[in-house]
């Protein structure tokens, strides 16, 4: 089977399978792409050095905000099938990823959940010349475990304050992680921050905050609406008003030290109808939506 035929077969199977079976197909397609990548590496070893270097350059490393994990894994498989270029994904808080770039980590694309961190990276000379793409939007929500029977409301602040004294409120690091920055701003706007800050459990990223709530280690959590939507063990208590925090805007940019040509090809693919359909399915807004 050729690379092209395997790509077409994977794409066809992925799109035809029912939603509950797509994860298996996704894994198989990713494995096929990795096998082809290994074969290409082997072939590259038989080439003259200049040819091998050119082949090795066509592998993409993407640093992405943790909240993008589920849809981006699907998009990466689609991109591999479309382009034949393997994609390595690294997920963490945007602040940590930006600092890793500053200290020389190898990456071609930086997908941040916060404009400020992409601007910081640009000021440090870490991004390619083009300004970061304002790519996605999201909403901020207050959540509890799905089996939590108590009803909470932002209109009853005393109830929320009492709840977190029993078990903490989980949220991202309020001075670094975008979801934590947005969350603190929202609590300040609601007049809750001063009373709740002693009971806040800060985490390295939004996925870690979500896990604390899912396991019952935290009574409440502040996460993105997309994370809550895609987790059966969580229920949304309230959605914070958009005016209560800075706009949640995800940015996308090629890094200055990476393969800018391949990175820009990936950035264009992120804006394609196929990618946008995946992102909308997981609850993200596109551009200025």
N, C-alpha and C positions, 0 to 999 in steps of 0.2 A: 504494500500500500504506500503510495506517495504521500509526501507532506500535504500537498494540496487536497488530495482525496480524503485524507484523515480529517483535515480541517472542515471540509464540507459535511462529512458524515457526523462529526461531533456537533456542528452547528444545527444540523437538521434534527438530530436526536434531542438536543437540549430544548429546542423550541417546541417539539412535539410532545415531550413528556409532561404529564400532569405536574402541578406545582409541588406536590409532596415528594415526587421522585426526582426533582431537578437537582437536589443536592448530590445524589449519587452520580447523575450524569455529569454534573459540574466537576466532581472529583475525578471521574474517568477522563474527561477532556483535559483537565489540568495535568494528569499523569501522562497522557499521550503527548501533550506539548513538552513536558519535561524529558520524555524519552527522545523526542526529536532534537531537543536542545543538546542532550548528551551525545547523540549521534553527530550533530554538527560540530560539537567540541572535538570529538574524535577525528572527524574529517579535517578539522582545522589543524590538528596536530600533524597531518600529513602534508599540509600546504607549505609553501614558502612563508617565511615569517611575516612579510607584509600582508599576504592574503589572510593568514591566521589572525593578525591584529584587526583587520577589517571585519572579519567574522565575529570576533569576540566583542567588538564594539556594539554589535546589535543585540544587546541584552539590556533591559530597562529596569532600573531600581526606583521604586516609588515610595517616598515617605508620606504617610497619610494620617490624618487625625483618626483616633480610635473609633469615633462614631461613624466613620465611613466603611468599616470593615466588611459588613455583609454585602452591601451593593457593589463595593469596589472589587470584591473577589469575583463576582459574576462578570463585571465589566472587564476585568483583567483577562478572564478566559475568552471572552468575545474578542478582545483585542489581539490575543495570541492567535486565535483562529483566523482573524482578518488579516493580520500582518505577518505571522510567522515569527514574531519577536517575543521571546519569553519575558515575563514580567515577574520581578521579585517585589513583594509588598512588605513594608515595615510599618506597623501601626503603633502609635503612642500618642500622648498628649502633644498638641501643637508646639507648646513651649519647649518640651524636651527635644522634639525633632529639630526645631530651629537651632537649639544650642548644639545638638550633635553636628549639624551642618557647619556651625561656626568652628567646631573643633576638628573638622576635616573628614567627617563621615562621607562615604561615597553614596551619592544619590543623584538621579537625573531629574526627578519631579518632586515638588513640595506642595502637598495639599493641606492647607491650614484651615482650621475651624474659626479663625479669628483674623480680621484684617490687620490688627496691631502687630501680630507676630510675623506676618508676611512682610509688613512694612519694615519691621526690625531687621528681618533677614535681608531685605533689599538695601537698607542703610549700611549693613555690614558687607555689602558687595557679594552676597551669596547667591543672588538670583540673576538670571539673564536680563538683558536690558529692557525687554518688553515689560510693562507694568503687569502685576498679577491679575489674572482673570477673576472677576467677581462672579463666582460659578454657581453656588447654591445658597439657599436660605433654609432656616429651620425655626422651630418654636421651642420655648422652654416650658417644662411642666413639672408639677409637684406630684410625686408618685408614692405609692405604698405597695406592699406585697399583695398579690391577688387574693390571698386568704385573710387579709386584714379586714375585720368586720366593722371597725369604727369608721364612721363617715366624718371626713374632715372638710373644711372650707376655708378659703382665704378670707372670708367675711367673719370668721370666728378666730381671731389671732390668739386669744387666750387658750383655746383648745389645742392649737398647734404648738404653742410654747410648752404646755403641760405634756404633750405627747413626746417631745424630744428630750425631756428630762428623764423619761423612763428608758428610752433608747435613742441614740443620736440621729441627727439629720446628716445624710451622706451627700457630699457634693465634691466637685473637683477643687483642686487647690485654688483658693480665691485670689491669689496674687500671680498666678501663672497659667493654669488650665482655663481655656476659654469658657467652658461650661461653668466653672467656678466663678470666673469674673462676671459672667452674665447673671449667675445665681445670686451673688452678693448684691449686685445692683438691684435685682428684682426684690430681694428681701428688704433692702434699704428703702426702696420706693413704697413697699407695703408697710413700713414702720415696724418690721419684725427683726431686723438684723441685730440690734443691741441686745435683745432678750434671748435670741437663739444662738448667737455666736459661741457662747461657752459650751454648747452641746453639738457643735458641728464636727463631723468626722470628714476630714479632707483627704482626697484620694488623688493619685497620679493622673487619672483620666476618668472620663465619664463611664466607661465600661466597669471600672472598679467600683464606682459609686453604685451603679446599678446592681452589681453582684451583692453588695452589702445589704441592700434592700431585699433582693430576691431570697437571700438566706435568712432574713429576719434579724440580722445583726444591727440593722438600722431601722428605725420605725418609719422614717420618711426619707425621701431623696429628691434631689433636683437634677434632672437629666434632660436631654433633648427629646422632643416628641417622637422622633424617628426611633430612638432606642426603646422607648416605652411601647410604641406601636408594634415592634417586632419581637417582643418578649412576653410570652404567655404568663409568666410568673409575676408580672407587674400590672397594676392598674393605675390609671391616671386619676388623680384627685382634682386637680385644677390646672388650667393653662394660664400662665402669667400673661398679663396684658403686654402687647408688644412695646407699648410706651414705657414700661417699667424697667427696661434694660436697653443697652445699645443693640442695634440691629445685628442679628446673627447671620453673618455672611461668610461663606467658605470661599477661599481663594485657591487658585491653581496657577503654578508657575514652573518654568524650567529653571534648574539650578545653573549657576555660572560655570561650575566645575564639571558638569556632567555632559552627556551627549545631547546637545541642544537640538539637533536635527530630529533625532528619534523622540526626544521629549515633546517637541512641538507636534509631532505626528500623534502622539498619545493624547495631548491636550485637545487637538482637533477631534479625536475620537470621543473624548469625554463630552463634547458638545453635539455629537451625532444623535439622531432620533433614537437609535438602538440604546445608547447609554442613557439618554434622558428618560426613556420609558422605564428602564430599570430603576432609576433614581426616584421617579414619581411613584412607582409601586411601593417603595419603602418610605414614602412620606416626605421626601425632600421637595422644596420649591426650586425651580430652575431660574437662574438669573434674578430678574426683578419681580418674579411671581409673588 
